């Protein structure tokens, strides 16, 4: 870490302290990660109560899931998937490796596979995702260099800092929905610079979503979307989540996290929480500023988010594999796998998964180089994202339909334990090759995955994550180069 990056000034002193006890100098164990979150951050829960310790609050059970992924960095079976070896011989989290080859991208894809299958893909901002916005900044760093060489160096330093400290980040892009009759730059909620000194800037306003922010170390801020902003609102920066004046107001939870695991096998592992992020005179040190007042960068959403959007698409590809597995198990347990209509539905789910797998591979094998960084092919990423989200509702409905009454005929453990009725249920409801209780637990999982309130939140998130389908379709039109194919056709026909 360069000497100018003081841990206390940059508000990562608790991370630095935690790493002193780690068996690896640049990796946090799950326990040390939780220790690093006790850093003075201000979080308010959905009951309006201030949270004293995010690692023990019942709504933030996702901390345990995240901690288990960080622990897997030390496991012999997964450390080569979740970490890489730096030039100094020490291991670091794979998310922060700057990809200069396609092999590096394949390694990131493997990490996404591991984490998606560990979490069933319901975390849109998993451990390896946090680096993606910063990598996007690196891939467009020529534009930053032209604005301010020191800003460009700040980006490089932030990537190094984050890799050295196993930091968890999450994107911060979306503005609060507000009265559109008020010009965007005049809305009270608009995040903007209100003061600038030689030491940094002060921000006021708000942002929304920032999923998993309560359990991360940084927000990576990129103001990119929409016209009507003034220079003070054009900001790229890193925001320490424990910054004084920064407050996260959590939404109400949707997952039934505190039911017995058999009743809610997926919800039991927690959910990523969204929030309103309030900025009240939040000071950002100059070391964390990547661009300021540069309105030209507001047009770089497609480029600066290239890695973030690829990560979203790749996670959805592995989630689609899970869907295909779920569809197969449904037919086996219900004994319906030989019915032609059922086979057709399972084939549709399988085709969805195979198509997204093809996109995930093609984006790497046709990657492009921007400023020395290998970037997954943005044209294919955009097309793959559009395919994934447009077909998501149809595929989840087909899986629900395969279940028949099984998603309705489900009972909690306490009913199964009833001395009079439990034995009868055991006799009445077995599946093919599984007991009645096993069948019940499986369909509780399917319910959590596709039909419960948490599943509804995830579906809504996927639909608007990194912009909704209509905008993505416009990118497919505007950003895909059809010129060479059009020229081929014109030349063949003989028209100018």
Secondary structure, 3 states (H helix, E strand, C coil): CCCCCCCCCCCCHHHHHHHCCCCCCCCCCHHHHHHHCCCCCEEECCCCCECCCCCCCHHHCHHHHHHHHHHHHHCCCCHHHHEEECCCCCEEEHHHCCCCCHHHHHHHHHHHHHHHHHHCCCCCCCHHHHHHHHHHHHHCHHHHHHHCHHHHHHHHHHHHHHHHHCCCEEEECCCCCCCCCCCHHHCCCECEEEEEECCEEEEEEEEEECCCHHHCCEEEEECCCCCCCCHHHCEEEEEECCCCCEEEEECCCCCCCCCCCCCCCCHHHCCCCCEEEEEEEEEEEHHHEEEECCHHHHHCHHHHCHHHHHHHHHHHHHHHHHHHHHHHHHHHHHCCCCCHHHHHHHHHHHHHHHHHHHHHHHHHHCCEEECCEEECCHHHHHHHHHHHHHHHHHHHHHHHHHHHHHHCCCCCHHHHCCCCCHHHHHHHCCECCECHHHHHHHHHHHHHHHCCHHHHHHHHHHHHCCCCHHHHHHHHHHHCCCHHHHHHHHHHHCCC
